[in-house]
Amino acid sequence: MAEDKRSARELIQELRGRGVSTTEIARELRRDPKMVRKVLNGETSGALYTTTLRELATTGRATTIPPRRRGRDGNLVPVRTKAGSETKTTVPEDTGGRYTPEKQGGRLQTTTTYMGGGGRQHELKLPKGKTAKGRTTAESELLRLTRAAARGQSKDTQKRIRLQLTYANGRVMEVNDYNASSLLNRFNQLGGGNPLHWLASQAAERYANLDVSKVPITGVTMTVYDSQRTDKSSRAYKPRNSEDR
């Protein structure tokens, strides 16, 4: 197989052409979106990002984190801090150029695979403990991902979301497909801004032998894909009307 000699800029341009946003690329690189734009504008080569970008372009998923830049003395180059911070710069953590598996503990683990046609598959692994911080983080992440899908809709194309739940006992449950805007409203209106609560209630209605109060959700797979918009599928959820799926 011929060596892939595409530059970071060319790889980013290809990903953008497939519908992957600058923000999504930056998230996978663990960098600020401004840095991605600098590479696109030719202000920097982005050579350190090439391996990760190549993975995204060829497999749709990143398994490495770009290493941090070092100076001539071998030390990590400081980066700018967020506005309002006590100092203007800080020395970043050295990622070592690869993902380093850690014990999950109370943390949320998320991965995203970028598929053809603008599709996304988000996988969230949640800690079992009801009070674990990772479960609260998961609530915010589910809302963020659903909101992003809803914003990505156009006049003629809707975003639909297919959900698959995994429980602590290993059981897997499929959830019906929903229009992104409709699902977001269900999370907010029926779940009170708590997606896991709403998803658990759906499981309780469909599976009488699954006690959702004792068996927590430990995994959520969200598959986001494009679909031609119709009048029925375009309507967001309205409590007084029948549900549109």
Backbone bond lengths (Angstrom), bond angles and torsions (degrees), N, CA, C in turn:
res aa  C-N    CA-C-N  psi(-1)  N-CA   C-N-CA  omega(-1)  CA-C   N-CA-C  phi
1 M - - - 1.470 - - 1.528 109.84 -
2 A 1.332 116.33 133.69 1.459 120.95 -178.93 1.525 110.45 -65.10
3 E 1.321 115.40 144.79 1.455 120.63 -179.95 1.521 110.16 -67.65
4 D 1.318 115.56 135.89 1.461 121.21 178.52 1.527 108.17 -80.20
5 K 1.322 116.85 109.53 1.460 121.44 -176.89 1.529 112.77 -106.09
6 R 1.326 116.96 15.41 1.459 119.21 179.46 1.526 110.84 -64.58
7 S 1.318 115.54 140.16 1.459 120.97 179.57 1.525 109.69 -78.51
8 A 1.332 115.34 168.66 1.462 120.29 177.94 1.527 110.27 -59.22
9 R 1.324 115.94 -40.58 1.463 119.96 179.91 1.527 111.36 -63.04
10 E 1.321 117.27 -43.62 1.462 121.31 179.82 1.528 111.26 -64.77
11 L 1.323 116.30 -38.68 1.458 120.42 179.60 1.525 111.24 -67.60
12 I 1.327 116.21 -40.83 1.466 119.85 177.52 1.523 110.16 -64.55
13 Q 1.326 116.82 -42.33 1.462 120.31 178.41 1.527 111.02 -60.32
14 E 1.336 116.25 -39.35 1.467 119.86 178.73 1.526 110.97 -65.44
15 L 1.329 116.07 -44.23 1.460 120.19 179.39 1.521 111.30 -63.75
16 R 1.334 116.15 -41.92 1.467 119.62 178.18 1.528 109.91 -62.45
17 G 1.333 116.68 -37.32 1.459 120.43 178.47 1.517 112.81 -65.16
18 R 1.319 116.76 -23.76 1.467 121.44 178.40 1.523 112.21 -87.89
19 G 1.319 115.97 -2.02 1.454 119.12 178.59 1.512 115.27 98.17
20 V 1.349 117.53 7.96 1.463 120.50 176.41 1.524 107.74 -82.82
21 S 1.317 117.22 124.42 1.462 120.54 -174.75 1.527 111.93 -76.44
22 T 1.331 114.90 161.93 1.463 120.83 176.90 1.522 110.75 -59.59
23 T 1.326 116.35 -39.91 1.462 120.94 179.28 1.521 111.27 -63.68
24 E 1.332 117.10 -40.69 1.466 120.81 179.39 1.525 111.06 -66.25
25 I 1.321 116.15 -41.46 1.470 119.70 178.02 1.524 109.81 -62.31
26 A 1.331 116.50 -44.86 1.465 120.87 179.91 1.525 111.03 -61.44
27 R 1.314 116.68 -38.38 1.463 120.56 179.81 1.532 111.03 -62.36
28 E 1.345 116.08 -41.37 1.464 120.09 179.50 1.529 111.54 -69.30
29 L 1.328 116.55 -31.77 1.468 121.18 179.10 1.521 112.11 -82.12
30 R 1.339 116.60 -11.29 1.471 122.32 -174.14 1.530 110.42 60.76
31 R 1.319 114.98 41.40 1.454 121.05 -179.72 1.525 109.33 -131.60
32 D 1.325 115.66 168.52 1.457 121.46 177.06 1.526 109.23 -75.48
33 P 1.350 118.25 142.83 1.469 120.68 177.65 1.526 113.18 -54.96
34 K 1.342 116.89 -26.97 1.467 120.11 178.80 1.525 110.68 -60.42
35 M 1.328 117.05 -35.21 1.459 120.57 -179.53 1.526 110.67 -68.53
36 V 1.324 116.70 -37.24 1.470 120.36 177.28 1.521 109.93 -64.31
37 R 1.323 116.02 -41.17 1.470 119.84 179.07 1.528 111.08 -66.20
38 K 1.339 117.09 -34.51 1.468 120.12 177.27 1.523 111.03 -62.64
39 V 1.333 116.12 -39.71 1.469 119.77 178.10 1.523 109.50 -65.58
40 L 1.320 117.19 -43.52 1.463 121.13 179.20 1.519 111.79 -61.92
41 N 1.338 116.51 -35.98 1.464 121.50 -178.28 1.526 112.68 -83.99
42 G 1.323 117.43 -1.54 1.458 120.66 179.26 1.512 114.19 78.45
43 E 1.341 117.95 14.30 1.457 121.57 -178.91 1.530 111.83 -78.65
44 T 1.322 116.64 -21.24 1.465 122.19 176.53 1.521 107.92 -149.99
45 S 1.328 116.63 153.36 1.471 119.65 -175.29 1.524 113.03 -74.66
46 G 1.335 116.02 -31.65 1.466 118.97 -177.36 1.519 112.48 68.83
47 A 1.336 116.76 24.62 1.469 121.05 -176.05 1.526 112.57 -57.84
48 L 1.338 117.11 -34.00 1.461 120.03 -179.11 1.527 112.25 -67.40
49 Y 1.331 116.58 -18.73 1.466 120.34 -176.50 1.527 112.97 -92.54
50 T 1.335 117.00 -7.31 1.466 120.91 -170.62 1.526 113.64 -57.28
51 T 1.325 117.64 -45.45 1.470 120.39 -177.44 1.523 111.58 -60.18
52 T 1.328 116.52 -46.84 1.462 120.51 -179.70 1.523 111.00 -66.85
53 L 1.325 117.02 -41.89 1.465 120.65 179.08 1.523 111.25 -63.71
54 R 1.327 116.35 -37.79 1.466 120.14 178.93 1.533 110.18 -64.43
55 E 1.321 116.40 -39.64 1.469 120.21 176.67 1.522 110.93 -61.27
56 L 1.319 115.94 -45.47 1.463 120.06 179.68 1.524 111.18 -61.72
57 A 1.328 116.14 -41.06 1.463 120.72 -176.73 1.525 112.49 -71.97
58 T 1.331 117.11 -31.64 1.470 119.81 -175.21 1.525 113.68 -97.71
59 T 1.340 117.72 -33.42 1.467 120.17 -177.46 1.519 113.46 -114.68
60 G 1.347 116.50 -14.43 1.459 119.63 -178.39 1.512 113.51 83.56
61 R 1.331 116.55 1.56 1.464 119.62 -176.38 1.524 110.52 -146.09
62 A 1.330 116.17 142.21 1.463 120.95 -179.64 1.520 110.43 -99.37
63 T 1.332 116.47 132.65 1.465 121.25 175.59 1.518 111.43 -115.40
64 T 1.315 117.13 -1.07 1.463 121.42 179.05 1.517 110.27 -126.75
65 I 1.313 115.63 155.71 1.463 122.32 174.09 1.518 107.10 -113.73
66 P 1.324 118.78 131.21 1.465 120.00 179.70 1.525 111.00 -58.52
67 P 1.330 117.98 138.10 1.467 120.15 177.43 1.525 110.29 -69.00
68 R 1.298 115.81 154.38 1.461 120.49 177.86 1.531 110.38 -76.70
69 R 1.326 115.42 148.73 1.465 121.21 -178.32 1.528 110.38 -71.37
70 R 1.319 115.47 142.52 1.459 121.51 178.86 1.527 110.58 -120.09
71 G 1.311 115.73 151.25 1.456 121.09 178.59 1.516 110.91 -83.90
72 R 1.321 116.30 -178.76 1.468 120.98 -179.76 1.517 112.33 -62.53
73 D 1.326 115.85 -25.51 1.464 119.50 180.00 1.524 112.01 -82.58
74 G 1.333 116.25 -1.32 1.462 120.22 178.59 1.514 114.52 88.50
75 N 1.332 116.73 -3.92 1.461 120.37 -179.67 1.530 111.06 -87.98
76 L 1.327 115.36 153.89 1.459 120.47 178.77 1.523 110.50 -64.55
77 V 1.322 116.03 137.12 1.462 121.31 179.35 1.527 109.08 -78.93
78 P 1.342 118.70 127.12 1.468 121.06 179.34 1.528 111.42 -60.20
79 V 1.319 115.68 151.56 1.467 121.38 177.40 1.524 108.47 -119.87
80 R 1.326 115.83 160.42 1.456 120.41 179.71 1.525 110.85 -70.05
81 T 1.313 115.03 144.54 1.461 120.21 177.06 1.523 109.43 -92.41
82 K 1.320 115.69 169.57 1.460 120.28 179.42 1.519 110.39 -70.42
83 A 1.317 115.38 155.50 1.462 120.78 179.63 1.529 109.90 -57.88
84 G 1.328 115.44 136.85 1.452 120.22 179.37 1.515 114.30 93.39
85 S 1.337 116.90 -4.60 1.464 120.28 179.25 1.522 110.35 -73.08
86 E 1.322 116.22 158.51 1.461 120.91 -178.28 1.521 112.01 -67.19
87 T 1.324 116.79 -32.35 1.464 120.86 178.98 1.526 109.98 -119.86
88 K 1.327 116.49 155.62 1.463 120.98 -177.75 1.523 112.41 -78.78
89 T 1.332 116.69 -28.61 1.464 120.41 -179.33 1.526 110.30 -134.10
90 T 1.321 115.39 162.71 1.457 121.48 176.68 1.524 108.79 -148.87
91 V 1.310 116.64 152.80 1.467 120.47 177.42 1.524 107.68 -84.48
92 P 1.334 118.22 119.70 1.469 120.93 -176.59 1.521 112.09 -73.07
93 E 1.314 115.85 162.86 1.464 120.96 175.63 1.520 108.80 -73.60
94 D 1.314 116.59 138.34 1.459 120.73 179.16 1.522 109.43 -78.22
95 T 1.333 117.13 115.83 1.463 121.07 -177.86 1.518 112.41 -79.19
96 G 1.315 117.81 -18.69 1.454 120.53 178.95 1.512 113.73 74.99
97 G 1.329 117.63 2.75 1.455 121.07 176.18 1.504 115.51 80.63
98 R 1.317 117.80 7.56 1.465 118.64 179.37 1.527 109.17 -153.73
99 Y 1.315 115.17 159.47 1.451 119.46 174.88 1.523 108.82 -70.44
100 T 1.303 116.20 137.04 1.460 120.44 178.05 1.523 107.84 -113.93
101 P 1.326 118.17 104.67 1.468 121.40 -178.33 1.523 111.34 -56.65
102 E 1.320 115.43 133.90 1.456 121.06 177.75 1.522 108.59 -124.84
103 K 1.331 115.51 160.00 1.451 118.34 173.55 1.518 108.23 -63.44
104 Q 1.331 115.19 136.71 1.454 117.93 -174.72 1.515 111.99 -65.22
105 G 1.346 116.94 -44.36 1.451 119.45 -179.16 1.513 110.65 55.35
106 G 1.337 116.46 -129.43 1.456 120.07 179.89 1.506 113.01 -97.21
107 R 1.332 116.72 16.73 1.459 119.93 -176.44 1.523 112.99 -91.97
108 L 1.316 114.87 157.30 1.460 122.32 172.70 1.521 108.22 -93.53
109 Q 1.326 116.91 135.52 1.459 121.43 175.80 1.522 108.60 -114.38
110 T 1.326 116.99 129.10 1.462 120.56 -179.03 1.525 110.48 -130.62
111 T 1.325 115.86 143.38 1.461 122.11 173.25 1.522 108.07 -138.87
112 T 1.319 115.89 150.20 1.462 121.25 178.92 1.517 109.70 -129.26
113 T 1.325 115.89 134.17 1.457 122.04 173.82 1.519 107.71 -112.56
114 Y 1.337 116.68 126.52 1.461 121.99 -179.12 1.523 108.38 -94.63
115 M 1.327 116.06 117.56 1.457 121.88 -174.01 1.525 111.01 -104.15
116 G 1.322 115.96 172.05 1.458 120.75 178.94 1.516 111.63 -65.78
117 G 1.327 115.75 157.58 1.458 120.32 178.29 1.509 114.38 69.41
118 G 1.338 117.11 20.25 1.463 119.91 178.30 1.514 114.12 80.97
119 G 1.334 118.21 10.20 1.458 121.15 -179.43 1.519 112.51 -76.76
120 R 1.320 115.53 157.60 1.463 122.36 177.82 1.521 108.57 -137.21
121 Q 1.315 116.30 145.72 1.463 120.30 169.90 1.518 107.85 -128.84
122 H 1.333 114.96 113.46 1.457 121.65 -178.67 1.528 108.77 -103.52
123 E 1.320 116.56 128.60 1.459 121.19 178.21 1.525 109.33 -116.51
124 L 1.324 115.50 123.15 1.459 121.61 179.95 1.525 109.24 -116.54
125 K 1.332 116.61 127.48 1.460 121.91 175.91 1.519 107.77 -110.63
126 L 1.331 116.01 120.74 1.454 122.03 -173.41 1.523 111.40 -107.02
127 P 1.338 116.85 147.45 1.467 120.06 173.18 1.527 109.78 -70.47
128 K 1.323 117.08 155.89 1.465 120.89 -176.49 1.523 113.18 -76.35
129 G 1.320 116.45 -34.99 1.460 119.92 -174.09 1.519 113.35 -58.94
130 K 1.324 117.44 130.67 1.463 121.48 -177.61 1.524 112.48 -61.99
131 T 1.328 116.21 -30.19 1.471 119.71 -177.47 1.529 112.34 -99.94
132 A 1.332 117.14 5.50 1.469 120.40 -179.41 1.520 110.46 -62.67
133 K 1.316 115.85 137.97 1.464 121.00 -178.95 1.521 111.39 -59.09
134 G 1.338 116.55 -32.92 1.456 120.67 -178.56 1.514 113.99 -61.56
135 R 1.335 117.35 -27.60 1.466 120.00 178.88 1.526 110.34 -72.86
136 T 1.327 116.17 -37.08 1.466 119.60 176.03 1.523 110.07 -66.64
137 T 1.330 116.07 -40.57 1.461 120.29 177.10 1.521 110.64 -62.37
138 A 1.330 116.78 -36.85 1.467 121.31 179.68 1.522 111.38 -62.85
139 E 1.331 116.42 -37.88 1.468 119.99 178.55 1.531 109.81 -58.77
140 S 1.329 115.79 -48.21 1.462 120.61 -179.09 1.521 111.38 -64.87
141 E 1.333 116.29 -38.57 1.462 120.50 -178.50 1.531 111.36 -68.26
142 L 1.320 117.71 -40.54 1.465 121.10 177.71 1.528 110.80 -62.89
143 L 1.320 116.36 -41.15 1.465 120.30 177.23 1.524 110.43 -65.36
144 R 1.330 116.69 -42.71 1.470 120.13 -179.07 1.523 111.41 -62.71
145 L 1.319 117.06 -45.98 1.461 121.07 -178.55 1.525 111.51 -65.45
146 T 1.325 116.31 -40.10 1.467 120.10 179.38 1.524 110.52 -68.64
147 R 1.330 116.01 -40.24 1.468 120.33 178.44 1.527 110.73 -63.97
148 A 1.327 116.90 -40.08 1.466 121.04 179.10 1.522 110.57 -63.74
149 A 1.334 116.91 -40.01 1.465 120.62 178.38 1.522 110.60 -65.41
150 A 1.326 116.70 -41.60 1.464 120.56 -179.92 1.526 111.02 -63.35
151 R 1.337 116.60 -39.09 1.467 120.12 179.21 1.522 111.60 -69.49
152 G 1.332 117.00 -23.14 1.459 120.84 -177.48 1.512 114.51 -82.38
153 Q 1.329 117.38 4.70 1.456 120.80 -179.94 1.530 111.17 -81.27
154 S 1.323 114.97 155.71 1.462 120.58 178.18 1.527 109.15 -125.99
155 K 1.310 115.75 -177.80 1.460 120.80 -178.16 1.520 111.71 -60.12
156 D 1.326 116.86 -38.70 1.464 120.77 -175.17 1.526 114.25 -104.32
157 T 1.319 117.15 -15.50 1.462 119.97 -175.67 1.522 111.03 -124.15
158 Q 1.302 116.03 128.59 1.456 120.87 176.46 1.524 109.77 -104.11
159 K 1.309 115.42 158.61 1.460 121.87 173.06 1.525 107.48 -101.79
160 R 1.316 115.84 128.18 1.451 120.51 176.09 1.523 109.01 -113.66
161 I 1.319 114.96 150.21 1.461 121.03 -176.29 1.523 109.81 -125.80
162 R 1.324 114.75 126.27 1.465 121.58 175.38 1.525 107.64 -106.93
163 L 1.312 116.62 131.13 1.462 121.24 -175.73 1.523 111.66 -116.07
164 Q 1.313 115.42 137.68 1.467 121.87 174.49 1.521 107.52 -128.28
165 L 1.321 116.20 128.50 1.459 121.52 -177.13 1.521 110.88 -109.23
166 T 1.319 115.97 141.76 1.460 121.90 173.99 1.524 107.70 -119.70
167 Y 1.335 115.81 132.87 1.460 120.75 -177.98 1.524 110.96 -103.86
168 A 1.326 115.26 164.98 1.460 121.01 -176.17 1.525 112.63 -60.04
169 N 1.338 117.27 -24.97 1.466 120.61 179.15 1.526 112.54 -87.57
170 G 1.347 116.24 6.05 1.458 120.98 177.95 1.510 115.03 91.44
171 R 1.318 117.14 -5.49 1.456 120.13 -178.93 1.528 110.74 -71.75
172 V 1.335 115.71 141.10 1.467 121.89 179.56 1.518 109.16 -116.78
173 M 1.331 116.73 133.60 1.456 121.88 -178.98 1.515 110.45 -129.04
174 E 1.318 116.43 131.98 1.456 121.68 176.07 1.526 109.24 -87.92
175 V 1.320 116.72 138.59 1.458 122.36 176.02 1.520 107.78 -111.06
176 N 1.313 116.76 142.46 1.462 120.53 -178.36 1.523 112.54 -55.30
177 D 1.330 115.62 155.53 1.465 120.96 175.35 1.527 109.70 -71.67
178 Y 1.339 115.52 144.36 1.461 120.38 178.18 1.523 110.09 -135.49
179 N 1.306 115.66 148.81 1.452 120.71 167.37 1.526 107.18 -61.73
180 A 1.330 117.72 140.29 1.466 121.31 -174.34 1.527 112.63 -58.48
181 S 1.336 117.24 -43.67 1.465 120.39 -179.89 1.520 110.91 -65.96
182 S 1.330 115.91 -39.82 1.458 120.67 178.88 1.524 110.90 -63.99
183 L 1.332 116.37 -42.61 1.463 119.89 179.57 1.522 111.05 -65.72
184 L 1.327 116.92 -40.04 1.465 120.43 179.00 1.522 110.50 -60.81
185 N 1.340 116.66 -41.75 1.462 120.17 178.49 1.524 111.56 -66.61
186 R 1.308 117.63 -36.28 1.465 120.43 176.50 1.532 110.80 -63.71
187 F 1.326 115.59 -44.13 1.462 119.23 177.64 1.531 110.76 -58.07
188 N 1.326 116.40 -44.58 1.460 121.10 -175.21 1.521 113.16 -78.73
189 Q 1.348 117.12 -43.45 1.460 120.33 -173.88 1.527 113.11 -86.27
190 L 1.316 116.70 -45.78 1.459 119.72 -178.13 1.527 112.21 -88.28
191 G 1.325 115.96 -29.42 1.465 119.29 -179.53 1.508 113.55 -98.00
192 G 1.343 116.69 -2.36 1.453 119.47 -179.84 1.511 113.19 63.31
193 G 1.353 115.76 33.57 1.457 119.92 -178.45 1.514 112.94 79.08
194 N 1.335 116.36 11.91 1.461 122.85 -177.93 1.529 108.69 -119.53
195 P 1.342 118.31 89.31 1.467 121.38 -176.69 1.525 113.94 -57.22
196 L 1.329 117.76 -40.02 1.460 119.95 -178.63 1.523 111.40 -63.97
197 H 1.315 116.49 -35.82 1.465 120.72 177.87 1.523 110.19 -63.91
198 W 1.334 116.19 -44.78 1.468 119.37 -179.91 1.521 110.91 -66.58
199 L 1.325 117.91 -42.47 1.457 121.32 179.66 1.528 110.87 -62.99
200 A 1.330 116.67 -39.63 1.463 120.42 178.14 1.523 110.76 -64.88
201 S 1.339 116.42 -37.13 1.469 119.53 178.99 1.521 111.15 -65.93
202 Q 1.333 116.76 -34.26 1.460 120.18 176.91 1.529 110.49 -65.56
203 A 1.316 116.08 -39.48 1.461 120.39 178.70 1.525 110.73 -65.79
204 A 1.336 116.17 -39.41 1.465 120.28 -179.35 1.523 111.20 -63.42
205 E 1.341 116.97 -35.46 1.460 120.94 -179.24 1.525 111.91 -71.94
206 R 1.314 117.00 -32.25 1.463 120.64 -172.56 1.524 113.79 -97.04
207 Y 1.333 116.37 -24.58 1.462 119.67 -176.68 1.527 109.25 -127.26
208 A 1.325 116.07 96.25 1.460 121.27 -175.89 1.524 112.42 -64.71
209 N 1.334 117.06 -26.88 1.465 120.03 -176.89 1.524 113.17 -91.36
210 L 1.321 117.19 10.61 1.462 120.88 177.50 1.523 109.06 -112.20
211 D 1.315 116.74 110.73 1.458 122.14 -179.86 1.524 108.68 -85.23
212 V 1.332 115.88 97.36 1.468 119.92 -175.60 1.523 112.54 -70.21
213 S 1.337 117.10 -13.78 1.462 119.25 178.30 1.526 111.14 -77.69
214 K 1.343 116.52 -19.65 1.460 121.08 -178.71 1.524 113.31 -111.23
215 V 1.340 116.28 -24.89 1.464 120.39 -178.52 1.528 108.57 -110.60
216 P 1.327 118.84 102.52 1.468 120.93 -176.24 1.526 113.10 -78.08
217 I 1.313 114.75 156.65 1.462 121.69 173.15 1.526 107.93 -74.46
218 T 1.324 116.93 127.63 1.466 120.32 179.75 1.527 112.48 -117.69
219 G 1.327 116.69 -1.20 1.459 119.73 178.30 1.513 111.55 -156.28
220 V 1.317 116.17 138.64 1.465 121.96 176.13 1.521 108.27 -132.64
221 T 1.325 116.38 126.43 1.461 121.54 173.91 1.518 108.13 -112.25
222 M 1.323 116.32 118.83 1.467 122.43 178.99 1.524 108.89 -108.54
223 T 1.320 116.30 119.22 1.458 120.73 175.74 1.519 108.22 -107.93
224 V 1.320 116.39 117.47 1.465 122.39 -178.23 1.523 108.61 -106.61
225 Y 1.325 116.64 128.70 1.463 119.67 -178.63 1.525 110.35 -145.80
226 D 1.332 115.50 159.73 1.463 121.89 -179.62 1.519 110.71 -83.74
227 S 1.318 115.41 147.18 1.457 121.52 176.00 1.520 108.18 -149.27
228 Q 1.323 116.18 146.51 1.460 119.59 179.36 1.516 109.41 -63.23
229 R 1.300 116.01 134.15 1.459 120.89 -176.30 1.525 111.32 -75.75
230 T 1.325 115.13 139.81 1.462 121.69 172.79 1.516 107.88 -127.39
231 D 1.320 117.49 164.57 1.461 120.35 -179.40 1.525 111.40 -58.50
232 K 1.344 115.85 -42.10 1.457 119.25 -178.02 1.517 111.59 -68.12
233 S 1.327 116.42 -45.88 1.463 119.82 -176.10 1.513 112.19 -72.79
234 S 1.335 117.63 -17.19 1.459 120.79 -177.47 1.517 112.19 -78.84
235 R 1.329 117.23 -23.43 1.450 120.11 -174.40 1.517 111.44 -74.64
236 A 1.314 114.86 131.08 1.456 119.37 175.37 1.522 108.44 -75.85
237 Y 1.321 116.70 166.43 1.457 120.83 -177.41 1.520 110.70 -66.68
238 K 1.324 116.37 133.62 1.454 122.45 176.22 1.523 107.48 -126.13
239 P 1.330 119.12 118.53 1.459 122.48 -173.61 1.518 115.33 -51.97
240 R 1.339 118.47 -33.17 1.456 120.36 -175.35 1.522 113.06 -84.44
241 N 1.298 117.58 -11.95 1.457 120.69 -178.53 1.516 110.54 -107.31
242 S 1.317 116.02 172.47 1.459 120.59 176.98 1.514 108.95 -69.39
243 E 1.341 116.28 153.71 1.457 121.03 -177.81 1.512 111.13 -75.03
244 D 1.336 115.51 138.85 1.468 121.49 175.11 1.514 107.62 -105.30
245 R 1.291 116.77 129.34 1.463 120.05 179.73 1.499 109.77 -121.44
